[in-house]
Amino acid sequence: MLKQTRLGNSGRQVTAIGLGAMPLSLTDRPNEHDAICVIRAFIEHGGNFIDTANVYCRDDREVGHNERLINKALKDLHDKHRIIIATKGGLRRPRGGWEVDANPHWLRLSCEQSLKDLGQDSIFLYQLHAPDPEVPLTDSVGELSRLRQEGKIRHVGLSNVTVEEIETAMNVVPITSVQNRCNILQRKPFTNGVVEFCHQNEISFIAHSPVGGHFDHGKLASNRILNRLGNAHQATSYQVALAWLLACGDHILPIPGASKITSITSSMNAMNIELAKNELEVLNRL
């Protein structure tokens, strides 16, 4: 049986490694058929947590592309009720750029469109994509609280936040998850206290870009220590990096991106790697 982890205060268990669906919808994305095959491969391997966002697309002319893709991939699956979809609102994609907009009105419009694009009556986990310096965080999170009260979302998450921002949001609505960039070579959520704060408050920490993301995956692939330990476990450096994150806490949920089925297989197999104490000590010093 695949490793499971509790998703914050939601009462649900999810596989210890989720799927970051963003690469399936950006500029260098696969064709729709292949993208759907990637999502279904994740599910066939036992995965049940998929992370998306309305702005995972090429530009603002196709907002919702990733959500609609996931909706198509889940169509006709007899056990799709076990799949948890976590999406986000609070950004825009003008001309392919990334622009923060956590205005309550835009968040409501985004959430209601995501419900349609996902084909759902209620979104299990809806995350604020990023705090907006032009909008008080309490206003943004307050709108998510109202959407929760209306039943349009069931649980609220945050992304790209500090401990102070999490505390501010918790005074408005219960927080189920926090998603920040984190991997073995980029440990800011460990050093700034976010990972530990989430642990103390029963909040899932969702690690995006856990194997480096689009820009830094090459650094992990070429790291001498990761490769040495990978050889010892008949694994890749990416799998070792994922295994390290899993060993750092039961509340940590890595969501590696994938645009190929081979990437799904590799990521899911990382759950089978048991790093020894001395190996963890070496990796902690990396």
C-alpha positions as CSV (number, residue, x, y, z in Angstrom):
1,M,0.0,0.0,0.0
2,L,1.2,3.5,-0.9
3,K,2.3,5.8,1.9
4,Q,-0.5,8.1,3.1
5,T,-0.5,11.4,4.9
6,R,-3.3,13.4,6.5
7,L,-4.4,16.5,4.6
8,G,-4.3,19.0,7.4
9,N,-7.6,19.3,9.3
10,S,-9.7,18.0,6.4
11,G,-10.1,14.5,7.8
12,R,-8.9,13.0,4.5
13,Q,-5.9,10.9,3.8
14,V,-3.9,11.5,0.6
15,T,-1.0,9.7,-1.0
16,A,2.3,11.0,0.4
17,I,3.3,12.3,-3.1
18,G,0.8,14.3,-5.1
19,L,0.8,15.5,-8.7
20,G,1.6,19.1,-9.7
21,A,-0.4,19.4,-12.9
22,M,1.0,22.8,-14.0
23,P,3.5,21.5,-16.7
24,L,0.6,20.0,-18.6
25,S,-0.8,23.5,-19.5
26,L,2.2,25.9,-20.0
27,T,4.0,26.8,-23.2
28,D,5.9,23.5,-23.7
29,R,2.9,21.4,-22.8
30,P,2.1,18.0,-24.3
31,N,-0.9,17.5,-26.5
32,E,-4.2,17.0,-24.8
33,H,-4.3,13.2,-25.3
34,D,-0.8,12.7,-23.7
35,A,-1.6,15.1,-20.9
36,I,-4.7,13.1,-20.0
37,C,-2.7,9.9,-20.1
38,V,-0.3,11.5,-17.6
39,I,-3.1,12.3,-15.1
40,R,-4.6,8.9,-15.5
41,A,-1.2,7.2,-15.0
42,F,-0.9,9.1,-11.7
43,I,-4.3,7.8,-10.6
44,E,-3.6,4.3,-11.8
45,H,-0.5,4.2,-9.7
46,G,-2.7,5.0,-6.7
47,G,-2.2,8.7,-6.4
48,N,-5.2,10.8,-5.3
49,F,-4.1,14.4,-4.7
50,I,-3.8,16.7,-7.8
51,D,-2.8,20.3,-7.5
52,T,-3.8,22.9,-10.1
53,A,-4.8,26.5,-10.5
54,N,-7.0,28.5,-12.8
55,V,-3.9,30.4,-14.2
56,Y,-2.0,27.2,-15.3
57,C,-2.3,28.1,-18.9
58,R,-0.4,30.0,-21.6
59,D,-2.1,33.4,-21.1
60,D,-5.3,35.0,-19.9
61,R,-7.1,33.9,-23.1
62,E,-7.3,30.3,-21.8
63,V,-7.6,30.7,-18.1
64,G,-8.9,27.4,-16.6
65,H,-7.0,25.2,-19.2
66,N,-5.5,23.0,-16.5
67,E,-8.7,22.6,-14.6
68,R,-10.6,21.6,-17.7
69,L,-7.9,19.1,-18.6
70,I,-8.2,17.5,-15.2
71,N,-12.0,17.4,-15.6
72,K,-11.6,15.6,-18.9
73,A,-9.1,13.1,-17.4
74,L,-11.5,12.2,-14.5
75,K,-14.5,11.9,-16.7
76,D,-16.0,8.4,-16.6
77,L,-13.6,7.1,-14.0
78,H,-15.6,5.0,-11.6
79,D,-13.5,5.9,-8.6
80,K,-13.1,9.6,-9.2
81,H,-14.7,10.4,-5.9
82,R,-11.5,9.4,-4.2
83,I,-9.5,12.0,-6.1
84,I,-8.9,15.3,-4.3
85,I,-8.4,18.4,-6.5
86,A,-6.8,21.4,-5.0
87,T,-7.0,24.5,-7.0
88,K,-6.0,28.2,-6.5
89,G,-7.2,31.7,-7.2
90,G,-5.6,35.1,-6.9
91,L,-3.4,35.6,-10.0
92,R,-3.9,36.7,-13.6
93,R,-2.0,35.9,-16.8
94,P,-1.9,39.1,-18.8
95,R,0.0,38.4,-22.1
96,G,1.5,35.3,-20.5
97,G,2.8,37.1,-17.4
98,W,2.0,36.4,-13.8
99,E,0.2,39.2,-11.9
100,V,-1.2,39.0,-8.4
101,D,-4.9,39.9,-7.9
102,A,-6.4,38.8,-4.6
103,N,-9.2,41.3,-4.7
104,P,-12.3,39.7,-3.1
105,H,-14.4,40.2,-6.3
106,W,-11.8,38.6,-8.5
107,L,-11.4,35.7,-6.1
108,R,-15.1,35.0,-6.1
109,L,-15.3,35.2,-9.9
110,S,-12.2,32.8,-10.1
111,C,-13.7,30.3,-7.7
112,E,-17.1,30.2,-9.4
113,Q,-15.4,29.7,-12.8
114,S,-13.2,27.0,-11.4
115,L,-16.2,25.1,-10.1
116,K,-17.5,25.1,-13.7
117,D,-14.2,24.2,-15.3
118,L,-13.6,21.4,-12.8
119,G,-17.2,20.2,-13.1
120,Q,-17.7,20.2,-9.4
121,D,-20.3,21.4,-7.0
122,S,-17.7,22.2,-4.3
123,I,-14.0,22.5,-4.4
124,F,-12.3,20.4,-1.7
125,L,-9.3,22.6,-1.2
126,Y,-9.1,26.2,-2.5
127,Q,-5.9,28.0,-2.1
128,L,-5.0,31.7,-2.2
129,H,-2.3,31.7,-4.8
130,A,-0.4,34.6,-3.2
131,P,-1.0,37.5,-0.9
132,D,-1.7,40.8,-2.8
133,P,0.3,43.8,-1.5
134,E,-2.5,46.0,-2.7
135,V,-5.2,44.1,-0.8
136,P,-5.3,43.4,3.0
137,L,-4.8,39.7,3.5
138,T,-7.8,39.6,5.8
139,D,-10.0,40.9,3.0
140,S,-8.7,38.2,0.6
141,V,-9.0,35.4,3.1
142,G,-12.3,36.8,4.3
143,E,-13.8,36.2,0.9
144,L,-12.5,32.6,0.9
145,S,-14.2,32.2,4.3
146,R,-17.5,33.4,2.8
147,L,-17.1,31.0,-0.1
148,R,-16.6,28.2,2.4
149,Q,-19.7,29.2,4.3
150,E,-21.6,29.1,1.1
151,G,-20.4,25.5,0.4
152,K,-18.5,26.5,-2.8
153,I,-15.3,25.4,-1.2
154,R,-14.7,23.0,1.7
155,H,-11.2,23.9,2.9
156,V,-8.9,26.9,2.6
157,G,-5.2,26.8,1.8
158,L,-2.5,29.4,1.3
159,S,0.4,29.6,-1.0
160,N,3.6,31.7,-1.0
161,V,3.2,32.9,2.5
162,T,5.2,33.6,5.7
163,V,4.5,32.5,9.2
164,E,3.1,35.9,10.0
165,E,0.7,35.7,7.1
166,I,-0.5,32.3,8.1
167,E,-1.2,33.5,11.6
168,T,-3.2,36.5,10.2
169,A,-5.2,34.1,8.0
170,M,-5.9,31.7,10.8
171,N,-7.7,34.5,12.7
172,V,-10.2,34.6,9.8
173,V,-10.7,31.0,8.7
174,P,-9.3,27.6,9.5
175,I,-6.2,26.9,7.3
176,T,-5.8,23.3,6.0
177,S,-2.6,23.7,3.9
178,V,0.3,26.0,3.0
179,Q,2.0,25.6,-0.3
180,N,5.5,27.1,-0.8
181,R,8.5,26.4,-3.0
182,C,10.7,23.9,-1.2
183,N,13.3,21.3,-2.1
184,I,16.5,19.9,-0.8
185,L,18.6,22.7,-2.3
186,Q,16.0,25.5,-1.5
187,R,15.1,25.2,2.1
188,K,13.6,28.6,2.9
189,P,10.4,27.1,4.4
190,F,12.6,25.2,6.9
191,T,14.8,28.2,7.8
192,N,12.0,30.8,8.1
193,G,9.9,28.6,10.3
194,V,7.0,27.8,7.9
195,V,7.4,24.0,7.9
196,E,7.7,23.9,11.7
197,F,4.7,26.2,12.2
198,C,2.6,24.0,9.9
199,H,3.6,21.0,12.0
200,Q,2.7,22.6,15.3
201,N,-0.7,23.7,13.9
202,E,-1.7,20.5,12.0
203,I,-1.5,22.2,8.7
204,S,-0.2,20.2,5.7
205,F,2.9,21.8,4.1
206,I,2.6,21.2,0.3
207,A,6.1,21.5,-1.3
208,H,5.9,22.7,-4.9
209,S,9.0,22.4,-7.1
210,P,10.3,19.5,-4.9
211,V,12.8,18.5,-7.5
212,G,13.8,22.0,-8.5
213,G,11.0,23.0,-10.8
214,H,11.5,24.3,-14.4
215,F,14.6,26.3,-13.7
216,D,16.5,24.3,-11.0
217,H,15.9,20.6,-11.8
218,G,19.3,20.4,-13.5
219,K,21.0,21.3,-10.2
220,L,19.5,18.3,-8.5
221,A,20.2,16.0,-11.5
222,S,23.9,16.9,-11.4
223,N,24.4,17.0,-7.6
224,R,27.2,14.5,-6.7
225,I,25.8,13.5,-3.3
226,L,22.3,13.0,-4.5
227,N,23.6,10.8,-7.4
228,R,25.8,8.8,-5.0
229,L,22.9,8.1,-2.7
230,G,20.7,7.4,-5.7
231,N,23.1,4.8,-6.9
232,A,23.1,3.2,-3.5
233,H,19.3,2.9,-3.6
234,Q,19.1,2.1,-7.4
235,A,17.3,5.4,-7.7
236,T,17.6,8.8,-9.3
237,S,18.7,12.0,-7.7
238,Y,15.1,13.2,-8.0
239,Q,13.8,10.2,-6.1
240,V,16.3,10.8,-3.3
241,A,15.3,14.4,-3.1
242,L,11.6,13.4,-2.7
243,A,12.5,10.7,-0.2
244,W,14.4,13.3,1.9
245,L,11.3,15.6,1.9
246,L,9.1,12.7,3.0
247,A,11.5,11.9,5.8
248,C,11.4,15.6,7.1
249,G,7.9,15.3,8.4
250,D,4.6,13.4,8.0
251,H,2.8,16.7,7.3
252,I,5.0,17.4,4.2
253,L,3.3,16.7,0.8
254,P,5.6,17.0,-2.2
255,I,3.8,17.7,-5.5
256,P,6.4,17.1,-8.3
257,G,5.2,18.2,-11.7
258,A,5.0,15.8,-14.6
259,S,4.5,16.0,-18.4
260,K,5.4,12.4,-19.1
261,I,4.2,9.0,-17.7
262,T,7.8,8.1,-16.9
263,S,8.0,11.0,-14.5
264,I,4.9,9.7,-12.7
265,T,6.4,6.3,-12.3
266,S,9.7,7.8,-11.0
267,S,8.0,10.1,-8.5
268,M,5.6,7.4,-7.1
269,N,8.5,5.0,-6.6
270,A,10.3,7.5,-4.4
271,M,7.9,6.5,-1.7
272,N,9.6,3.1,-1.5
273,I,13.0,4.6,-0.6
274,E,13.9,4.4,3.1
275,L,16.9,6.7,3.8
276,A,19.2,5.5,6.7
277,K,20.0,7.9,9.6
278,N,23.5,8.5,8.3
279,E,22.2,9.2,4.8
280,L,19.7,11.8,6.2
281,E,22.5,13.4,8.1
282,V,24.5,13.8,4.9
283,L,21.6,15.2,3.1
284,N,20.7,17.6,5.9
285,R,24.2,19.1,5.6
286,L,23.9,19.4,1.8
